Amino acid sequence: MTTVLIAGGAGYIGSTVASACLDAGIDPVILDNLSRGRREFTRGRIFYEGDISDGALIDRIFSEHPEISAVVHCAALIVVPESVADPIGYYDANVGKSLAFVGHLHRNRCDRVIFSSSASIYQAEDGSAVSEDSPLAPQSPYARTKAHCEEMFADISVAGPRVLSLRYFNPVGADPELRTGLQLKRPSHALGVLIRAHQEGRPFPITGTGYPTRDGTGIRDYVHVWDLAAAHVAAIQRFDSILTEKKRSIAINLGTGSGTTVRELCAANNNVVTTPLRTVDAEPRPGDVAGGYTKSDRAAELLGWTPKLSLEDGIRSALDWIPVRDALLTD
């Protein structure tokens, strides 16, 4: 059986990747400092509590599990407004500790790293699609930490571990078996705000209706978290066919190829719930842009990956997860 180390494996993305690995016959070893992850998401899994920058701990993990053949690096702080308020903390957690981590991996002769990156590093502001060759223009300290990590890993890969970076925008939904999901009870992303507004009987504000998109509202790329997890599994399975001694780093987009406007998001929600969501048009917020979405031709070619689950599937599983989350997560 293949064994992988999943850093940040007690978080939303990492825990879902761990579930997908188990289903695919891949044995996950979880490393998480639980600053944002949940201990509940590690139950029944090999788990080490600690930081990715702790060299002694990384050495211990590889000593106790020499069969580890690859690392999935999902450990990061990810809240954009928080990154603006605390850029030092974000650069330390996301860049500084990632540099230490890859050094520890190299010392332990780990040559395969799959980095959970972000499509927020693109200049995606005019409602159009972006490919891996599109201009980069990260707009927040969080996004810039992801861009810096990719550049750093590309340099390191020449004489260190090979790195495959997966770029995506907005994960939605939960593990279809509801083993894990979004741990936040009041998420700040659009779907979370929409679901909360609907549950509380409030209208959902559509901020901006004059953008250059197909219906005038902002566009984003919502990808089911289980599809993202499947892409990580494919990256593990196909790693050596994608990256070689000569080609040591690459970035791959994960997206729908078409994106979803705010009005389409509301319509998808109404396809799932029994009582329609009320909406109200509003002015754009300061800093709002039309947005964008990703082309995923490279993912189809190299990973054999295309999204299988719909936005409605994501909304449905997000709603199904809420009572499970409230029962499982007590604080």
C-alpha positions as CSV (number, residue, x, y, z in Angstrom):
1,M,0.0,0.0,0.0
2,T,1.2,3.5,-0.8
3,T,1.7,5.8,2.2
4,V,1.6,9.6,2.1
5,L,2.2,12.3,4.7
6,I,-0.6,14.9,4.7
7,A,0.5,18.1,6.3
8,G,-2.6,20.1,7.5
9,G,-4.5,16.8,7.3
10,A,-6.9,17.8,10.1
11,G,-8.2,20.8,8.1
12,Y,-11.1,21.0,5.6
13,I,-9.1,20.2,2.5
14,G,-6.5,18.0,4.1
15,S,-8.9,15.8,6.0
16,T,-11.0,15.3,2.8
17,V,-7.9,14.4,0.9
18,A,-7.1,11.9,3.6
19,S,-10.6,10.3,3.2
20,A,-10.1,10.1,-0.5
21,C,-6.7,8.5,-0.1
22,L,-8.2,5.8,2.2
23,D,-10.9,5.1,-0.3
24,A,-8.3,4.7,-3.0
25,G,-6.1,2.3,-1.0
26,I,-3.6,5.0,0.0
27,D,-2.6,5.1,3.7
28,P,-2.5,8.7,5.0
29,V,-0.3,9.8,7.9
30,I,-1.6,13.1,9.3
31,L,0.5,16.0,10.6
32,D,-1.4,19.0,12.0
33,N,-0.7,21.6,14.7
34,L,-4.5,22.0,15.2
35,S,-4.3,25.7,15.1
36,R,-7.2,25.6,12.6
37,G,-7.6,21.8,12.1
38,R,-9.8,19.6,14.2
39,R,-8.7,16.6,16.3
40,E,-12.1,15.0,15.5
41,F,-11.0,14.8,11.8
42,T,-8.0,12.6,12.8
43,R,-10.0,9.8,14.5
44,G,-9.0,6.3,13.3
45,R,-6.1,7.8,11.4
46,I,-2.3,7.9,12.1
47,F,-1.9,11.3,13.6
48,Y,1.0,13.4,14.8
49,E,0.2,16.7,16.5
50,G,2.9,19.3,15.7
51,D,4.2,21.9,13.4
52,I,5.6,21.4,9.9
53,S,8.7,23.5,10.9
54,D,9.6,21.0,13.7
55,G,12.5,19.2,12.2
56,A,12.8,16.6,15.1
57,L,9.1,15.7,14.6
58,I,9.5,15.3,10.8
59,D,12.5,13.1,11.4
60,R,10.5,11.0,13.9
61,I,7.6,10.6,11.4
62,F,9.9,9.4,8.6
63,S,11.8,7.1,11.1
64,E,8.5,5.5,12.3
65,H,7.0,5.5,8.7
66,P,9.9,4.9,6.3
67,E,7.3,3.8,3.8
68,I,6.1,7.3,3.2
69,S,6.6,8.0,-0.5
70,A,5.0,11.4,-1.0
71,V,3.8,14.5,0.9
72,V,0.6,16.5,0.4
73,H,1.2,20.0,1.8
74,C,-2.1,21.5,2.8
75,A,-0.8,23.3,5.9
76,A,-1.5,27.0,5.7
77,L,-3.4,30.0,7.1
78,I,-6.0,30.9,4.4
79,V,-8.3,33.9,5.6
80,V,-7.7,36.9,3.3
81,P,-8.8,39.7,5.7
82,E,-6.8,38.1,8.5
83,S,-3.7,38.1,6.2
84,V,-4.1,41.8,5.7
85,A,-4.3,42.4,9.5
86,D,-1.4,40.0,10.2
87,P,0.9,39.8,7.2
88,I,3.9,38.9,9.4
89,G,2.1,35.9,10.9
90,Y,1.0,34.8,7.4
91,Y,4.4,35.0,5.9
92,D,5.9,33.1,8.8
93,A,3.2,30.3,8.8
94,N,2.9,30.0,5.0
95,V,6.3,30.8,3.6
96,G,8.8,30.6,6.5
97,K,7.5,27.3,7.8
98,S,7.1,25.8,4.3
99,L,10.7,26.5,3.6
100,A,11.7,24.8,6.8
101,F,9.4,21.9,6.0
102,V,10.7,21.2,2.6
103,G,14.2,21.3,4.0
104,H,13.2,18.6,6.5
105,L,11.7,16.6,3.7
106,H,14.8,16.8,1.6
107,R,16.9,15.7,4.6
108,N,14.7,12.7,4.9
109,R,15.0,12.0,1.1
110,C,11.4,12.6,0.3
111,D,11.4,13.6,-3.4
112,R,7.6,14.0,-4.0
113,V,5.6,17.0,-2.8
114,I,2.1,18.0,-3.8
115,F,1.5,21.6,-2.8
116,S,-2.1,22.8,-2.2
117,S,-1.8,26.2,-3.9
118,S,-4.4,28.8,-4.9
119,A,-5.8,30.3,-8.1
120,S,-6.0,33.6,-6.2
121,I,-2.4,34.2,-7.4
122,Y,-3.8,35.0,-10.9
123,Q,-4.8,38.4,-12.2
124,A,-8.4,37.2,-12.3
125,E,-10.4,40.4,-12.2
126,D,-12.4,40.8,-15.5
127,G,-14.6,37.7,-15.4
128,S,-12.5,35.7,-17.8
129,A,-10.8,32.3,-17.6
130,V,-7.2,31.8,-16.5
131,S,-4.8,29.1,-17.6
132,E,-1.5,28.1,-16.0
133,D,0.2,30.6,-18.3
134,S,-2.0,33.6,-17.4
135,P,-0.4,36.6,-15.7
136,L,0.0,36.4,-11.9
137,A,-1.1,39.3,-9.7
138,P,-2.0,38.1,-6.2
139,Q,-4.1,40.8,-4.4
140,S,-3.6,39.9,-0.7
141,P,-0.9,38.8,1.6
142,Y,-2.5,35.4,1.7
143,A,-2.3,35.0,-2.1
144,R,1.2,36.4,-2.2
145,T,2.3,33.8,0.3
146,K,1.1,31.1,-2.1
147,A,2.8,32.7,-5.1
148,H,6.1,33.0,-3.1
149,C,5.9,29.3,-2.0
150,E,5.4,28.2,-5.6
151,E,8.5,30.3,-6.7
152,M,10.5,29.0,-3.8
153,F,9.5,25.4,-4.5
154,A,10.4,25.7,-8.2
155,D,13.9,26.9,-7.2
156,I,14.3,24.2,-4.6
157,S,13.1,21.4,-6.9
158,V,16.2,21.8,-9.1
159,A,18.3,20.3,-6.2
160,G,15.6,19.1,-3.8
161,P,12.1,17.5,-3.9
162,R,10.0,17.6,-7.0
163,V,6.9,19.8,-6.5
164,L,3.5,19.6,-8.2
165,S,1.3,22.6,-7.3
166,L,-2.5,22.4,-7.5
167,R,-4.2,25.8,-8.0
168,Y,-7.9,26.2,-7.3
169,F,-10.3,28.9,-6.2
170,N,-13.3,28.0,-4.1
171,P,-13.9,24.6,-2.5
172,V,-17.5,23.8,-1.5
173,G,-19.4,20.9,0.0
174,A,-18.2,18.1,2.2
175,D,-17.0,14.5,2.0
176,P,-20.0,12.6,0.5
177,E,-19.9,10.2,3.4
178,L,-19.9,13.2,5.8
179,R,-16.7,12.0,7.6
180,T,-15.3,15.6,7.4
181,G,-16.3,19.0,6.1
182,L,-15.9,22.7,6.7
183,Q,-15.1,23.1,10.4
184,L,-16.2,26.8,10.6
185,K,-19.7,27.4,11.9
186,R,-19.9,30.8,10.4
187,P,-17.9,30.7,7.2
188,S,-17.2,34.0,5.4
189,H,-17.2,32.7,1.8
190,A,-20.1,33.4,-0.5
191,L,-21.8,30.0,-0.2
192,G,-21.6,30.0,3.6
193,V,-23.0,33.5,3.8
194,L,-25.8,32.6,1.3
195,I,-26.7,29.4,3.3
196,R,-26.8,31.4,6.6
197,A,-29.0,34.1,5.1
198,H,-31.4,31.5,3.8
199,Q,-31.6,29.7,7.1
200,E,-32.1,33.0,8.9
201,G,-34.8,34.2,6.5
202,R,-32.8,37.2,5.3
203,P,-32.3,38.3,1.7
204,F,-28.9,37.5,0.2
205,P,-27.3,40.7,-1.2
206,I,-26.0,40.4,-4.7
207,T,-23.2,43.0,-4.5
208,G,-22.6,44.3,-8.0
209,T,-24.7,43.7,-11.1
210,G,-22.8,45.6,-13.8
211,Y,-19.8,43.4,-14.3
212,P,-18.7,42.1,-17.7
213,T,-20.1,38.6,-17.1
214,R,-22.9,36.7,-18.7
215,D,-25.5,38.1,-16.3
216,G,-23.7,41.1,-14.9
217,T,-22.8,39.6,-11.5
218,G,-19.4,38.5,-10.2
219,I,-18.1,35.1,-11.3
220,R,-16.1,32.6,-9.2
221,D,-15.0,29.0,-9.6
222,Y,-16.7,26.7,-7.1
223,V,-15.3,23.2,-7.1
224,H,-16.7,20.4,-4.9
225,V,-14.1,19.5,-2.2
226,W,-14.4,15.8,-3.1
227,D,-13.4,16.6,-6.7
228,L,-10.4,18.5,-5.3
229,A,-9.5,15.5,-3.1
230,A,-9.8,13.2,-6.2
231,A,-7.3,15.5,-8.0
232,H,-4.9,15.2,-5.1
233,V,-5.2,11.4,-5.3
234,A,-4.6,11.4,-9.0
235,A,-1.5,13.6,-8.4
236,I,-0.1,11.0,-6.0
237,Q,-0.8,8.2,-8.4
238,R,0.6,9.9,-11.5
239,F,3.4,11.9,-9.9
240,D,6.3,10.1,-11.5
241,S,4.7,10.2,-15.0
242,I,4.2,14.0,-14.6
243,L,7.5,15.0,-13.0
244,T,10.8,13.5,-13.9
245,E,14.5,14.1,-13.2
246,K,14.4,16.8,-16.0
247,K,10.9,18.2,-15.3
248,R,10.9,18.8,-11.6
249,S,8.1,21.2,-10.9
250,I,4.7,22.1,-12.5
251,A,1.5,23.9,-11.7
252,I,-1.9,22.5,-12.5
253,N,-5.3,24.3,-12.4
254,L,-8.3,22.6,-10.9
255,G,-11.6,24.2,-11.9
256,T,-14.9,23.9,-13.7
257,G,-13.8,25.7,-16.9
258,S,-16.9,27.9,-16.9
259,G,-17.3,29.4,-13.4
260,T,-20.5,30.4,-11.6
261,T,-22.0,33.8,-11.4
262,V,-23.6,35.0,-8.2
263,R,-27.1,34.7,-9.7
264,E,-26.2,31.2,-10.9
265,L,-25.1,30.4,-7.3
266,C,-28.4,31.6,-6.0
267,A,-30.3,29.6,-8.6
268,A,-28.3,26.4,-7.8
269,N,-29.2,26.9,-4.1
270,N,-32.9,27.2,-5.1
271,N,-32.6,23.9,-7.0
272,V,-31.7,22.2,-3.7
273,V,-33.9,23.8,-1.1
274,T,-37.6,23.8,-0.8
275,T,-38.1,27.5,0.0
276,P,-36.5,29.8,-2.5
277,L,-33.8,32.1,-1.4
278,R,-34.6,35.8,-1.4
279,T,-32.1,38.1,-3.0
280,V,-31.6,41.9,-3.2
281,D,-29.3,43.7,-5.6
282,A,-26.7,45.9,-4.0
283,E,-23.8,48.1,-4.9
284,P,-20.3,46.5,-5.2
285,R,-18.3,46.5,-2.1
286,P,-14.9,48.4,-2.0
287,G,-12.3,46.2,-3.7
288,D,-14.8,43.9,-5.4
289,V,-13.9,42.8,-8.9
290,A,-15.7,40.7,-11.6
291,G,-13.6,37.7,-10.6
292,G,-12.6,34.8,-12.8
293,Y,-12.4,31.0,-13.2
294,T,-9.9,28.4,-14.2
295,K,-9.3,26.4,-17.4
296,S,-8.4,22.9,-16.4
297,D,-7.1,21.4,-19.7
298,R,-3.8,20.5,-18.2
299,A,-5.5,18.7,-15.3
300,A,-7.5,16.6,-17.8
301,E,-4.4,15.8,-19.8
302,L,-1.9,15.1,-17.0
303,L,-4.2,13.9,-14.1
304,G,-7.0,12.5,-16.1
305,W,-9.2,14.8,-13.9
306,T,-12.4,16.6,-14.6
307,P,-15.0,17.7,-12.0
308,K,-17.6,15.0,-11.5
309,L,-19.9,16.7,-9.0
310,S,-22.2,19.7,-9.6
311,L,-22.6,22.9,-7.7
312,E,-25.9,21.5,-6.5
313,D,-24.1,18.5,-5.2
314,G,-21.8,20.8,-3.3
315,I,-24.6,22.8,-1.8
316,R,-26.5,19.7,-0.9
317,S,-23.6,18.1,0.9
318,A,-22.8,21.4,2.6
319,L,-26.3,21.4,4.0
320,D,-26.2,17.8,5.0
321,W,-22.9,18.4,6.8
322,I,-24.2,21.2,9.1
323,P,-26.1,19.0,11.6
324,V,-23.2,16.5,11.6
325,R,-20.7,19.3,12.2
326,D,-22.8,20.7,15.0
327,A,-22.9,17.3,16.7
328,L,-19.3,16.4,16.1
329,L,-17.6,19.8,16.8
330,T,-18.6,21.0,20.2
331,D,-16.7,24.3,20.3
